[in-house]
Amino acid sequence: MNLMITCEFRFFQTPNGQVWTPSSFQHSFWLRYLNAFENVVVIARVQQVTHVEKHWRLSSGDRVSFFPLPYYVGIVGLLTKLPLTLYKLFKISRFKGLFLCRVPSQTANLLTMILRKRRHFALEVVGDPYDVFSSGVGGRIATLLRNSSTKSLQKQCQRALGASYVTEKYLQKRYPAGKQTYSSFYSSIMLEDSQIVEQAKVYFKPARKLLFVGSLNQLYKAPDILLSAFAKLIQNDQSFQLTLLGAGKYLPQLKQQASDLDISNNVHFKGEVNSEEVLIYLKTTELFVLPSRTEGLPRAMIEAMAQGLPCVGSNAGGIPELIPSDYCVPTDEVNTLYATLNDLCNNIEKLTQQSAINLAKSHNYRCEFLTEKRTKFYQKLRELNQ
């Protein structure tokens, strides 16, 4: 049986037909689905390019192909490409197999509308559209987009053949599965044993090297809030250093903010880096911080925990399921984020304690453990779709 997966990330295709990604959706990502299905067809926006950027990785490959949708960016882009997008989705709706939608997703909203009750579909719920559009995304029509997207996902979860969630409780409360829907939960992140350190860190001095990882195409991860809080740390101690990994349209604005706050000498924007480089940065930093406005279950934080790093995050999405509540600050609160960072960074005992707690928690995301849960879910979907 074939599996058709909607993915909201954008991809790039070279003239030889190969599809590439700068994200985590490399070819190895799709292998998890091949434990239960013969082939995977990824439904996603694909842009035609002439060459491969150095940080891209191959996404297509053996038993993994792409059904390309028109390439667009943002709501306005979707509206301009809507007729062609709908035509393509009508076309693939006739394919044989099971449809699996990674949601929230505008593509999934359109596809499930086309499928209606004549075809089964399943879901992997990896984020919360309510939080996304409450964070300022969408401009003047943010409220409309928030309400429509939230209702759409709620209906999808009620109708789906099966639904899995990346959180244990948070997303399930807002988007409950239907009475006839087979439900499960597991992270979309799988840690290899090589990604998990054997021993927690023991701190003999305060933490002064901070790391943030996240896309800067939107301000979902609140790097602007982090810069403002970090400026307050600098007022106390000029030895603090903050490294930000990620690229996007807000990078120039954030660099200007750092300059305006007079912290440019202590803030290091590294741009887009691949997964191997992220791991190197995680190994050489002392504390990880991610004050997101919206989240599902952040990959970067779990990878940081696996390196035995103390973490400070927000109370958005599934973050409180990862780290202790003392280190989950309310979103958009600069002073609270500063106070939490200042306290943890300067307390050697707490740093050592949080390293051990986070490392132990990261073992819940080991490949061996999650593969079993995922495969059970996929095999059940296959059985139900017969």
C-alpha positions in Angstrom: 0.0 0.0 0.0 1.2 3.5 -0.9 1.3 6.3 1.6 0.7 9.9 0.5 1.9 12.5 3.0 1.2 16.2 3.0 4.1 18.3 4.3 4.0 22.1 4.8 7.7 22.6 4.3 9.0 23.8 1.0 11.5 21.7 -1.1 13.8 22.2 -4.1 14.1 20.0 -7.2 17.1 19.9 -9.5 16.9 19.1 -13.3 17.8 15.5 -12.6 14.6 15.1 -10.7 16.1 14.8 -7.2 14.4 16.8 -4.4 16.4 18.6 -1.7 15.7 20.2 1.6 17.5 22.5 4.1 15.2 21.1 6.9 15.1 17.9 8.9 13.0 16.2 6.1 15.9 14.4 4.6 15.4 11.0 3.0 16.1 9.2 6.3 13.1 11.0 7.8 10.7 9.2 5.5 12.1 5.7 6.2 9.9 5.5 9.4 6.8 5.2 7.2 8.4 2.4 5.1 8.1 0.0 8.0 4.4 -0.3 7.2 4.0 1.0 3.6 5.6 0.0 0.3 6.2 3.5 -1.0 5.9 7.1 0.3 4.7 10.0 -1.9 5.3 13.4 -0.4 2.8 16.1 -1.3 4.5 19.5 -0.9 5.5 22.7 -2.5 8.5 22.2 -4.7 10.6 24.9 -6.4 12.7 24.2 -9.5 16.4 25.1 -9.1 19.5 24.7 -11.1 22.0 23.9 -8.4 22.2 22.5 -4.8 23.1 24.8 -1.9 25.8 23.4 0.4 23.5 23.0 3.4 20.8 21.1 1.5 20.3 17.4 1.9 18.6 14.9 -0.4 15.0 14.2 0.5 13.8 12.0 -2.4 15.3 8.6 -3.0 14.6 4.8 -2.8 10.8 4.3 -2.4 10.3 8.0 -1.6 9.0 10.3 -4.4 7.4 13.7 -4.5 4.1 15.0 -5.9 5.0 18.7 -6.4 2.6 21.4 -5.7 3.0 25.0 -7.0 5.7 26.9 -5.1 4.4 29.8 -3.1 5.1 31.7 0.2 2.4 33.0 2.5 -1.3 33.4 2.3 -1.1 35.9 -0.6 1.0 33.4 -2.5 -1.5 30.6 -1.8 -4.3 32.7 -3.2 -2.5 33.4 -6.4 -1.7 29.7 -6.9 -5.0 28.4 -5.5 -6.6 27.2 -8.8 -3.5 25.2 -9.9 -3.0 23.9 -6.3 -6.6 22.7 -6.2 -6.2 21.1 -9.6 -3.1 19.2 -8.5 -4.8 18.1 -5.2 -7.8 16.8 -7.1 -5.4 14.8 -9.3 -3.6 13.1 -6.4 -6.8 12.5 -4.5 -7.4 9.7 -7.1 -4.2 7.9 -6.2 -4.5 4.5 -4.5 -3.3 4.2 -0.9 -3.7 6.1 2.4 -3.4 9.8 2.9 -1.6 11.0 6.0 -1.6 14.7 6.7 1.0 16.4 8.9 -1.1 19.2 10.4 -1.7 22.1 10.9 -1.4 22.7 7.1 -3.2 24.7 4.5 -2.4 21.9 2.0 -4.1 19.4 4.4 -7.1 21.7 4.8 -7.6 21.8 1.0 -7.0 18.0 0.5 -9.3 16.9 3.3 -12.0 19.1 1.8 -11.5 17.4 -1.5 -11.5 13.9 0.0 -14.6 14.5 2.1 -16.2 11.3 3.2 -15.3 9.2 0.1 -11.7 8.6 1.2 -10.1 7.8 4.5 -7.2 10.0 5.8 -5.1 10.0 8.9 -3.3 12.8 10.8 0.0 13.5 12.6 -0.8 16.6 14.7 2.6 18.4 15.1 1.5 21.9 16.0 -1.3 24.3 17.1 -2.7 26.8 14.6 -4.5 28.6 17.4 -1.1 29.5 19.0 0.5 30.3 15.6 -2.1 32.9 14.6 -2.2 34.3 18.1 1.5 35.1 17.9 1.0 37.9 15.4 1.3 35.8 12.2 -1.3 36.7 9.6 -1.4 40.4 10.1 -4.9 42.0 9.9 -6.6 38.7 9.2 -4.8 36.8 12.0 -8.0 36.3 14.0 -9.9 35.0 11.0 -7.1 32.6 10.1 -6.8 31.5 13.8 -10.5 30.7 14.1 -10.9 29.0 10.7 -7.7 26.9 11.1 -8.5 25.9 14.6 -12.0 24.7 13.6 -10.7 23.0 10.6 -8.2 21.0 12.6 -10.8 20.1 15.2 -13.1 18.7 12.5 -10.2 16.8 10.9 -9.4 15.1 14.2 -13.0 14.1 14.5 -13.2 12.7 11.0 -9.8 11.0 10.7 -9.2 7.3 10.5 -6.4 7.8 13.0 -4.6 10.7 14.7 -1.3 10.8 16.4 -0.1 13.8 18.4 3.4 15.0 19.2 2.4 15.9 22.8 1.1 13.7 25.5 -1.8 15.9 26.6 -1.6 19.5 25.3 -2.7 19.2 21.7 -5.3 16.4 22.6 -7.2 18.8 24.8 -7.7 21.4 22.1 -8.0 18.9 19.2 -9.6 15.7 20.5 -9.8 12.7 18.4 -13.2 11.4 17.2 -14.9 8.5 19.0 -14.1 6.2 16.0 -10.6 7.6 15.5 -7.6 5.4 16.4 -5.4 7.7 18.6 -1.8 7.6 19.6 1.0 10.0 20.7 4.7 10.1 19.9 7.3 12.7 19.0 8.2 13.3 15.4 11.8 13.3 16.6 14.0 10.2 16.9 17.3 10.3 18.7 20.0 7.9 17.7 22.2 6.6 20.6 25.1 8.6 19.1 23.1 11.8 19.7 22.7 11.2 23.4 25.7 11.8 25.7 26.5 9.2 28.3 26.9 11.5 31.3 25.3 14.7 32.4 27.3 17.9 32.7 28.9 19.0 36.0 29.2 22.8 36.2 32.1 24.3 38.1 31.4 27.8 37.0 28.4 29.9 35.9 27.0 29.5 32.4 27.9 32.2 30.0 27.5 30.7 26.5 23.8 30.6 25.4 22.4 29.0 22.3 19.2 29.5 20.3 18.1 27.4 17.3 15.2 28.2 15.1 13.9 29.5 11.7 13.9 33.3 11.4 11.3 33.3 8.6 8.7 34.1 11.3 9.1 35.2 14.9 7.4 32.0 16.2 10.5 31.2 18.4 10.6 34.8 19.8 14.2 35.6 19.1 13.3 39.3 19.5 12.1 38.6 23.1 15.4 36.7 23.7 17.5 39.6 22.5 15.7 42.0 24.8 16.2 39.7 27.8 19.8 39.0 26.9 20.5 42.8 26.9 19.6 42.8 30.5 22.0 40.0 31.2 24.8 42.0 29.5 24.1 44.9 31.8 25.2 42.6 34.7 28.1 40.8 33.0 29.7 41.5 29.7 31.0 37.9 29.4 27.7 36.5 28.3 27.6 35.3 24.7 24.5 34.4 22.7 24.6 32.4 19.4 21.6 32.2 17.2 21.4 29.4 14.5 18.8 30.0 11.8 18.1 32.1 8.7 15.1 33.9 7.3 13.5 37.2 6.4 13.7 38.6 10.0 17.5 38.2 10.3 18.3 41.8 9.2 15.6 43.1 11.7 17.1 41.1 14.5 20.6 42.2 13.7 19.4 45.8 13.8 17.7 45.1 17.2 21.0 43.7 18.6 22.7 46.9 17.3 20.1 49.2 18.8 20.5 47.3 22.2 24.2 47.7 21.9 24.8 44.0 22.3 26.2 43.2 18.8 29.6 42.2 20.2 28.0 39.6 22.4 25.4 38.2 19.8 26.5 35.9 17.0 24.1 35.2 14.1 25.4 32.1 12.3 22.6 31.7 9.7 21.4 28.4 8.3 23.4 25.4 9.4 22.9 21.7 8.8 22.0 19.1 11.5 25.6 18.0 11.9 26.7 21.6 12.6 23.8 22.1 15.0 25.1 19.2 17.0 28.6 20.7 17.2 27.2 24.0 18.6 25.1 22.0 21.1 28.3 20.2 22.3 30.1 23.5 22.8 27.5 25.7 24.5 26.4 25.8 28.2 22.7 26.6 28.1 19.9 26.3 25.5 17.1 28.9 25.4 13.9 28.8 23.3 11.2 31.3 24.4 8.7 30.3 21.7 5.4 32.0 21.1 4.0 28.8 19.6 5.3 25.2 19.6 4.4 21.6 19.0 7.3 19.7 20.5 10.6 21.5 19.6 13.2 19.2 18.0 16.1 21.6 18.9 15.2 21.5 22.6 15.1 17.7 22.7 18.4 17.5 20.9 19.8 20.0 23.5 18.5 17.9 26.4 20.2 14.9 24.8 23.5 16.7 25.1 22.8 17.3 28.8 22.1 21.0 28.5 20.0 23.0 31.0 17.2 24.6 29.1 14.9 27.6 29.4 11.8 27.8 27.3 8.3 29.2 27.3 5.0 27.7 28.4 3.9 27.3 24.8 2.7 24.0 23.3 4.5 20.9 24.5 7.5 22.6 26.1 6.1 22.1 29.6 6.1 18.4 28.9 9.8 18.5 28.3 11.3 20.7 31.0 10.4 21.7 34.6 7.8 24.4 35.1 10.3 26.7 36.8 12.1 27.1 33.4 8.9 27.6 31.3 8.3 31.3 31.3 5.1 33.0 30.0 5.4 34.0 26.3 6.5 37.5 25.5 7.6 38.4 29.0 11.1 39.9 28.7 11.6 40.5 32.4 10.5 37.0 33.5 12.8 35.5 30.8 15.7 37.6 32.0 15.1 36.7 35.6 14.9 33.0 34.9 18.1 33.1 32.8 19.9 35.2 35.3 19.0 32.8 38.1 19.9 29.6 36.3 23.0 30.8 34.6 24.5 31.9 37.9 23.6 28.9 40.0 26.1 26.1 39.5 24.1 23.6 41.5 20.9 24.2 39.5 22.8 24.0 36.2 24.2 20.6 37.2 20.8 19.4 38.4 19.0 20.5 35.2 21.6 18.8 33.1 20.9 15.5 34.7 17.1 15.9 34.6 17.1 16.9 30.9 19.4 14.1 29.9 17.3 11.5 31.6 14.1 12.9 30.0 15.7 12.8 26.5 15.9 9.0 26.6 12.1 9.0 26.1 12.9 10.1 22.5 15.3 7.4 21.6 14.9 5.9 18.2 14.3 2.3 19.5 11.4 3.4 21.8 9.6 5.7 19.3 10.0 3.4 16.3 7.9 0.8 18.1 5.1 3.3 18.9 5.1 4.8 15.4 5.2 1.5 13.6 2.2 0.2 15.6 0.3 3.3 14.6 1.1 3.0 10.9 0.3 -0.7 10.8 -3.0 0.0 12.5 -3.8 2.6 9.9 -3.0 0.2 7.1 -5.2 -2.4 8.7 -8.1 0.1 9.1 -7.8 1.3 5.5 -8.1 -2.1 3.9 
